[in-house]
Amino acid sequence: MRDLLLVFLKWPEPGATKTRLVPALGTEGAARLYRLLAETGMEATRPREREYERLLCFAPQDARERIQAWFPGEALWAQPEGDLGQRMAAAFDEGFRRGAERVALVGTDVPWVSRSLVARGLAALASADLVLGPAHDGGYYLVALARPWPELFAGVEWSTPGVLAATRARAGRLGLRDHCLEPMRDIDTVDDLRDTWERLEPLLAPDPDLRQKVAQAIGGP
């Protein structure tokens, strides 16, 4: 195995996923939206033969059978306990332990991440130590490494606008060369729904009721 994509994935439990959208969509609606985003992202990053391997890093730990039924045939790994940084560092360690030479990690909040974008991120490691996909909220939607650097993920104040800047500053102190891909908007808030509506609406077509909920939430048609 040369290249590996880690996908962080939650079981879409109502009330436990997309919680910032619960006031607008309700617990069921927010969970259905998360399921849709996850399924879209999984299809978009499905690798072609010999392109890269993929490992689903799922949570909670007792959801293995449900995740397996949701995405049959995928390799699974349960996220350990800890904050996001601890879990990401552990996932990278697992990826390199499995023999990967280059590892990228994505979440399931940006359905526009494609297999070609993942491949570009991995390829960029030929001239960089760290590759980041900046998100409009100040975080990042992709991170790729050619060796474990757990220091990058320690002591970061997650889910804040300073995550990307803090990570790049940490990389600089470690002497790492970083490379950034094009920025994208993840979907966490009503403003995100509104700003991505033109791209999001076609994805909602299979679920007209959810499309209506989202349209109402953003004050659209």
C-alpha positions as CSV (number, residue, x, y, z in Angstrom):
1,M,0.0,0.0,0.0
2,R,1.5,3.3,-1.0
3,D,-1.4,5.8,-0.4
4,L,-4.2,5.7,2.1
5,L,-7.3,7.9,2.6
6,L,-8.7,8.0,6.1
7,V,-12.3,9.1,6.3
8,F,-13.7,10.2,9.7
9,L,-17.3,9.1,9.9
10,K,-20.0,9.2,12.6
11,W,-23.1,7.1,12.8
12,P,-25.9,9.5,12.0
13,E,-27.6,9.4,15.3
14,P,-30.4,12.1,15.7
15,G,-29.3,14.7,18.2
16,A,-25.6,13.7,18.0
17,T,-24.8,14.8,14.4
18,K,-24.9,18.3,12.9
19,T,-26.0,19.7,16.2
20,R,-25.6,23.3,15.1
21,L,-28.3,22.7,12.5
22,V,-30.7,21.0,14.9
23,P,-32.6,24.3,15.7
24,A,-33.2,24.8,11.9
25,L,-33.7,21.2,10.8
26,G,-34.7,19.3,13.9
27,T,-32.7,16.3,15.2
28,E,-34.0,13.9,12.5
29,G,-33.5,16.5,9.7
30,A,-29.9,17.2,10.8
31,A,-29.1,13.5,11.0
32,R,-30.6,12.9,7.6
33,L,-28.5,15.7,6.1
34,Y,-25.4,14.3,7.7
35,R,-26.2,10.9,6.2
36,L,-26.6,12.5,2.8
37,L,-23.4,14.4,3.1
38,A,-21.5,11.2,4.2
39,E,-22.9,9.1,1.4
40,T,-22.1,11.8,-1.2
41,G,-18.6,12.1,0.1
42,M,-18.0,8.4,0.2
43,E,-19.1,8.1,-3.4
44,A,-17.0,11.1,-4.5
45,T,-13.8,9.7,-2.9
46,R,-14.3,6.1,-4.0
47,P,-10.8,5.3,-5.4
48,R,-10.1,3.8,-8.8
49,E,-8.1,0.6,-8.9
50,R,-4.6,1.1,-7.4
51,E,-5.2,4.8,-6.9
52,Y,-5.3,4.7,-3.1
53,E,-6.7,2.5,-0.3
54,R,-9.5,3.8,2.0
55,L,-10.1,3.2,5.7
56,L,-13.3,4.4,7.4
57,C,-12.5,5.7,10.9
58,F,-15.8,5.5,12.6
59,A,-17.5,6.6,15.8
60,P,-18.9,5.7,18.2
61,Q,-16.9,2.5,18.9
62,D,-20.0,0.4,19.3
63,A,-21.3,1.3,15.8
64,R,-19.1,-1.2,13.8
65,E,-22.0,-3.4,12.7
66,R,-24.2,-0.5,11.7
67,I,-21.4,1.2,9.8
68,Q,-20.5,-2.1,8.1
69,A,-24.2,-2.5,7.0
70,W,-24.2,1.2,5.8
71,F,-21.0,0.9,3.8
72,P,-20.4,-2.8,3.1
73,G,-17.0,-4.0,2.0
74,E,-15.2,-1.0,3.4
75,A,-12.2,-1.4,5.8
76,L,-13.2,-0.1,9.2
77,W,-11.3,1.2,12.2
78,A,-12.9,2.5,15.4
79,Q,-11.8,5.9,16.5
80,P,-10.3,5.9,20.1
81,E,-11.5,8.1,22.9
82,G,-10.0,11.6,23.1
83,D,-10.4,15.0,21.5
84,L,-10.3,15.5,17.8
85,G,-6.5,16.0,17.7
86,Q,-5.8,12.8,19.7
87,R,-8.1,10.8,17.4
88,M,-6.6,12.2,14.2
89,A,-3.1,11.5,15.5
90,A,-4.1,8.0,16.3
91,A,-5.6,7.5,12.9
92,F,-2.5,8.6,11.1
93,D,-0.4,6.3,13.3
94,E,-2.8,3.5,12.4
95,G,-2.5,4.3,8.7
96,F,1.3,4.3,8.7
97,R,1.3,1.1,10.9
98,R,-0.6,-0.6,8.1
99,G,2.2,0.2,5.7
100,A,1.0,3.3,3.9
101,E,3.7,5.7,2.7
102,R,1.4,8.7,2.3
103,V,-1.8,9.3,4.3
104,A,-4.6,11.8,3.8
105,L,-7.5,12.4,6.2
106,V,-10.9,13.9,5.4
107,G,-14.1,14.3,7.2
108,T,-17.7,14.1,5.9
109,D,-18.7,17.7,6.1
110,V,-17.6,18.8,2.6
111,P,-19.3,16.7,-0.1
112,W,-17.4,18.4,-2.9
113,V,-14.1,16.6,-1.9
114,S,-13.5,14.3,-4.9
115,R,-11.1,11.4,-5.5
116,S,-9.1,13.6,-7.9
117,L,-8.7,16.2,-5.1
118,V,-7.5,13.5,-2.7
119,A,-5.1,12.2,-5.2
120,R,-3.7,15.7,-5.8
121,G,-3.3,16.2,-2.0
122,L,-1.4,12.9,-1.7
123,A,0.8,13.8,-4.8
124,A,1.7,17.2,-3.3
125,L,3.6,15.3,-0.5
126,A,6.3,14.8,-3.1
127,S,7.5,18.4,-2.4
128,A,5.8,19.1,1.0
129,D,5.7,17.6,4.4
130,L,2.1,18.7,5.2
131,V,-0.8,19.3,2.8
132,L,-3.9,21.1,4.0
133,G,-7.3,21.8,2.4
134,P,-8.4,25.1,4.0
135,A,-12.1,25.4,5.0
136,H,-13.8,28.8,5.0
137,D,-14.5,28.6,8.7
138,G,-10.8,28.7,9.5
139,G,-10.3,24.9,9.8
140,Y,-9.4,22.4,7.2
141,Y,-11.2,19.7,5.3
142,L,-8.1,17.6,4.4
143,V,-4.8,17.0,5.9
144,A,-2.1,14.8,4.4
145,L,1.3,13.6,5.7
146,A,4.1,11.4,4.6
147,R,5.0,10.4,8.2
148,P,3.4,10.7,11.6
149,W,3.6,14.2,13.2
150,P,1.4,13.9,16.3
151,E,2.7,17.3,17.5
152,L,0.6,18.9,14.8
153,F,-2.6,17.9,16.5
154,A,-1.7,18.4,20.2
155,G,-3.0,21.4,22.1
156,V,-5.2,22.8,19.3
157,E,-8.4,24.6,20.2
158,W,-10.6,22.6,17.8
159,S,-13.8,24.0,16.1
160,T,-12.5,27.6,16.2
161,P,-11.6,30.0,13.4
162,G,-7.9,29.7,14.3
163,V,-7.3,25.9,13.6
164,L,-5.7,26.3,10.2
165,A,-3.5,29.2,11.2
166,A,-2.4,27.4,14.4
167,T,-1.6,24.2,12.5
168,R,0.5,26.1,9.9
169,A,2.3,27.9,12.7
170,R,3.0,24.6,14.5
171,A,4.3,23.2,11.2
172,G,6.6,26.1,10.8
173,R,8.0,25.6,14.3
174,L,8.6,22.0,13.4
175,G,10.4,22.9,10.2
176,L,7.8,21.4,8.0
177,R,7.0,22.6,4.5
178,D,3.3,23.0,4.0
179,H,1.2,23.2,0.9
180,C,-2.5,24.3,0.7
181,L,-5.1,23.2,-1.7
182,E,-8.0,25.3,-2.8
183,P,-10.4,26.5,0.0
184,M,-13.8,25.0,0.3
185,R,-16.8,25.5,2.5
186,D,-17.9,22.8,4.9
187,I,-21.5,22.5,6.0
188,D,-22.1,23.1,9.7
189,T,-24.4,26.1,10.0
190,V,-27.4,27.7,8.3
191,D,-25.1,30.2,6.6
192,D,-23.2,27.3,5.1
193,L,-26.4,25.8,3.8
194,R,-27.3,29.2,2.3
195,D,-23.9,29.8,0.7
196,T,-23.7,26.3,-0.8
197,W,-27.4,26.0,-1.9
198,E,-26.7,25.9,-5.6
199,R,-24.4,23.0,-5.2
200,L,-26.3,21.4,-2.4
201,E,-29.8,21.4,-3.9
202,P,-29.1,18.7,-6.5
203,L,-27.8,16.4,-3.7
204,L,-31.1,16.8,-1.9
205,A,-33.2,15.7,-4.8
206,P,-33.7,12.1,-3.5
207,D,-35.2,13.4,-0.3
208,P,-37.8,16.1,-1.2
209,D,-38.8,16.5,2.5
210,L,-35.3,17.3,3.6
211,R,-34.9,19.6,0.6
212,Q,-37.9,21.5,1.8
213,K,-36.6,21.7,5.4
214,V,-33.3,23.1,4.2
215,A,-35.0,25.5,1.8
216,Q,-37.2,26.8,4.6
217,A,-34.2,27.1,6.9
218,I,-32.4,29.4,4.5
219,G,-35.5,31.4,3.5
220,G,-35.4,30.0,0.0
221,P,-38.0,28.4,-2.4
